[in-house]
Structures are given as C-alpha cells and as structure tokens.
C-alpha cells in the first residue's frame, strides 16, 4: 500500500497509466511459469483494479520474471549466488567486494567465492578476466533470450512503453525515492 500511495504522489492517473499497464500486463503473461517460482506467484495474484496498484503489481510480475530468468542463467553458468554477485560487481565496474559486502556475506564466504572464481579463470587479481567477462555477458544474453516472449509481445508498442516507463522512473528518481546511479537501482 505504501508503494501505491507513493506512486499516486508522483505519477498522474488517467489513460496513459491504464493503457501502459495493460500492455505490460499482457506482455508479462507471455513468459512460461516453469522454473520461475517468484514470477508464477506474482502472476497468479489478481491484478488490482486501482491504476497505481495495477502498475505496481505489473512491475512486480515483470521484475520477478526477469529475476527468475537471470537466476536460472546464473545456475546454468555454474555460479553460486555469491559468485554471481562478485562477477556482476566487477562487470559493472565496481571495486571487488563493493556490492557483495553490502549483502551480509561473511569475509570468509567472499574469500572462498573469489578463490573459486580464480580457480575457474573468471577473475584475476586485477579484476574480471576475459573468460569472466564472456561468462557474465553470456548470463545477460541468456536472460535476454528468456525474456524474449515478453519483449516480442509488446511489438510496435515497445518503444512508446519504454519511453513512458522512463518518464515515470525519472519522476520517482527525482523525488529521491531511488538512487540516480543505474547500477545501484539494478542491484536492488
């Protein structure tokens, strides 16, 4: 309810909100629920009739769909959750352990994960190796492939929907509710 109330403060209601949410909701339902438990749970909840609550619900469905798809790609790449965090922080340009250490991993667990990544040739003392960059990019591409049915469902509406969502996102960021750094937003 707090998120919905916050959205009401910064986003106008009206036809744009309802139309964009409907397009996103229809597209979000195109992904298969198999192997996507959080997405399946969110998708299985009834869509709220209130336009702002509907947008929040639809954004949750899409986030969980992509998140489950991304985790499946990480598992397919043979990465643990911590190893995926360590590769991602180097991939986006953060210093080693800058992101992972904010997630309550112990120093020992982080050192063990770094050793495992080094033994696989994915990181070096200087950061991400060529093999590590390649694997991390493979994870992202695999996630994109898994999300293709959702993107394809938007068809010619993709660019206008992205433009509208970018405007709404900007309004929320300008309000100070999310950080301006896109990597911090993406990291959750």
N, C-alpha and C positions, 0 to 999 in steps of 0.2 A: 504494500500500500504506500509505503514511503517513496519508493521509486516512481510509482504512478503519480503521486502528488507532486513530486519534483518535476516530472515531465510536463505536467499541467502548467507549472510556473514558467517554463521556457519555450514550450512548443505550442503553436496555435492548434486549435482543434480544426474541424472542418473537413472539407472534401479531400484535400491533399493527404491528410493524416490517414483517413479511412481508406482511400484508394491505394496509397503506397503500402499500407499494412496488409491489405487484401492481396496485392500482388506478391508481397514477400511471404505471406502465409501459404498461398497456393504453391509457390516455388519450393518453400521449405518442406512441404509434404511430399515432394518428389523423391527424396532420398529414401533408401531402404532402411528399415529399422534394425535389420540383422547386424549384430556386432556394435550397435550404437545404443547402449542402455540409457544413458542420460538423455539423449535425443528422443528415444522412444518414450521415456517417461514424460518429458516436456510436451511432446507432440500429442500424447494421449490425454493431456489435460484439456478441458473445454476452453475454447478461445473466448476471452471476456468480450462482452458487448461494448463496454466503455472504450472509446477510441485510444486513449492513452494507455489503458491497461492492455488493450489488444496489441499495441505496438510493443510494449514491454514483453508480453508473452511471446510474440513472434520473434523478437530479438533473442530471447532466451532459447527458443527452439533452434534458431539458426546457429547460435553460439555453441550449443551442445552438439549439434550435428557436426560442425566443423571440429570441435574439440574431440569428440569421439573418433572422428576420421583421422585427426592428427595423431592421437594416441595409438591408433591401430597402425599407422605408418611407422611410428617410433618403435613399437613392438616388432613389426616386420623387419625393421633395421637392426634388431637385436639390442636395443637400448633400454636401459632401466630409466625410470623417471628422472633420477638424479643425473644420469649420463646425458639424457636429452636436455635437461636444464643447462648443464655445463657446455654442451655443444652450441646450444642456442645463444647463450650469452656471448660466446666468442664469435659466433656467426654474425650477430648484430653489431658487434664492435665494443661490447662491454669488457672491462678487465676481467680476468679469470676470477671466479667466485663472487663477483659483484651481485649477480642475480641469485645464484643458488644459495648464498649465505643468508639471503633475506627470507628464505623458505624453511628455516628451522632445521636444516640438515646439520648434523654434528660435524666437527672438523675432521674426525676420523672417517666418517662416511664420505665426505667430499674428497679427502685424500685417496681413499680406496677407489672411488669412481674415476678420479683423474688418472690413477695408475692403470686402471682397466682400459681407459681410452688411449693412454700412451701405448699400452701393450698391443692394442689393435692398430696403432699407427694413425689414430684420428686426431691426436693433439701432440704438440711438441712443447718444449719449454717456452717457445716464443708465441704459442697460441694454436690456432686451428691449422692442421696440416692440409695439404691438397686433398688427401683422402677424406679427411674430416669435413672439409667444405663440400666435397662432392656428395658425401653421405647426407649431410644436412640439407643440401639442395634437393636430393632425391626424396627426402622426407616431405619437403614442402611441395614438390611436384606430385607426389603420390597423394598428398592431402588434396591438392587441387583436382586431381583426377576423380577422387572420391566425391568431391563437391560438384562435379560437372553437371549432374542431373538438375541440381538446384539452379545453377547459373543458366543452363540451357533453357530451363522453364521460363525464365524471365525474357528470353528472346530479345526483341526490339525494345522492351521496356527496361533493359539492364541499365543503360546509361542514365535515363531520367531517374530511375530509382536510386542509383548510386549518388547522383547529384543531390537529390532530396535528402537522402540519409546523411550525406556530407554536411549539408546545411544544418540539419538537426544536431549532428555531432558537434559541429563548431559552436552552436549555441550552448550546448551542455559544457563544453570545454571552457568557453569564455565565461561561463558562470562560475568556474573554478571547481566544478564537481569531478573532473577528471584531469589528469596531468596533460600538459601540452606535448610532452615527449611521446611520440607514437609507439616507441618500444616499451615504455612503461605502461601505456594503455594496453598494448597487446599482451604484455606479460601478466596482466590481471592484478 
